[in-house]
Amino acid sequence: MNTMVTSQIDTNTMLRLQSQGIRMKSEGNTANGRKGGAGPSDHKAINLAGQTIMVPTYNHESQDSPFWATEPNELGVSILYDKDDKLGSITFPHQPNFYAKSTSDGVPLWKIATLHSKDVLATTVLQNCIRYNDKETSCQFCAIGESLKADKTIAYKKPFQLAEVAKAAVELDGVSQFVMTTGTPNTKDRGASLLLESVIAVKEAVDIPIQVQCEPPNDFSWFQKLKDAGADSIGMHIEGATQRTRDEIMPGKATVTLDYYDRAFEAAVEVFGKGQVSTYILAGLGDTQDEIIDKSRSLIDLGVYPFVVPFVPIVGTPLENLASPNAAFMEPIMAEVGGLLYEAGMTSETVKAGCAKCGACSTLKSFEKQRELLKTA
Ligand code: SF4
């Protein structure tokens, strides 16, 4: 059967693509992909049927994927196949113009921040973490040190460097938001002060929505300081839906317990508002479908957007050989959580900045839309 995708890719195919990845016949016009690092590492952004999604292309699993793509033609268009079935044409976002520039102190801008999806600027302010490289404390899925080792970034991005990259990315490439994450420093604020000075510098240079991401700080007054500085939303990422999974997979980070996260979420929602606080849940680390759905429901009740993504193994990490959850595992979770988000009025579209706004690493946005269509049909 030859199924051409013309206007909209179905959610099951999206789930399968994000879990199984794509075998690339050629690197082609593919600057917008990354190996290692925080966020969608070992992923590549693809434009498919009017949507941009992040799909694994560099990890072990994608090398055995039934999905494969031809070498891009002169217009940068590839054809995507599922085994022998032709699914349709895909393109890759072009290398952004700001990648050719450098900071005023000579650092290439692509080492300061990268383009995610098609119009999101993203950076890891501190490319180190107190928990990394220590078997007792490290998160087993994390690759924060890999891009640093590969000289693809610098260890600490100074506020003026972030301001310069933001200005250039807005002016030269029309980026629509800035996502700032950080490794966790050995300080009680867990990165909040680093983010604060970064936000102040960027907002002075250019008016762009910003999401900051860090572990919950010791003192919740940081939320108001971040908001006053210009942060539009905040992400604090639990990753595991249960303390059991967190203790096993991320023993250091799990010492900041789910109970503490809930208290931080409540305080952050007070400041940033319902739906402007989010968290990542990586499905496939050991939590059951029900555990992920139950945790998501309680987060939504708190006003927190649970950004559920399929776990994707990254080469070079302890979990590099753990398989991604398949579409059959993901589908009921996404349908339920997408529906709950729609019913709560906390859809991706209502988020001002961040991964939930971008949505390229998850299919949740499509499931929110699916629920909307069902309700309005
Ligand atoms: S969802 Fe977040 S991590 Fe994924 S591409 Fe978008 S901004 Fe980057």
Boltz pocket constraint, residues with backbone or C-beta under 6 A from the ligand:
constraints:
  - pocket:
      binder: B
      contacts: [[A, 39], [A, 40], [A, 54], [A, 116], [A, 117], [A, 120], [A, 122], [A, 179], [A, 354], [A, 355], [A, 356], [A, 358], [A, 359], [A, 360], [A, 361], [A, 362]]
      max_distance: 6.0
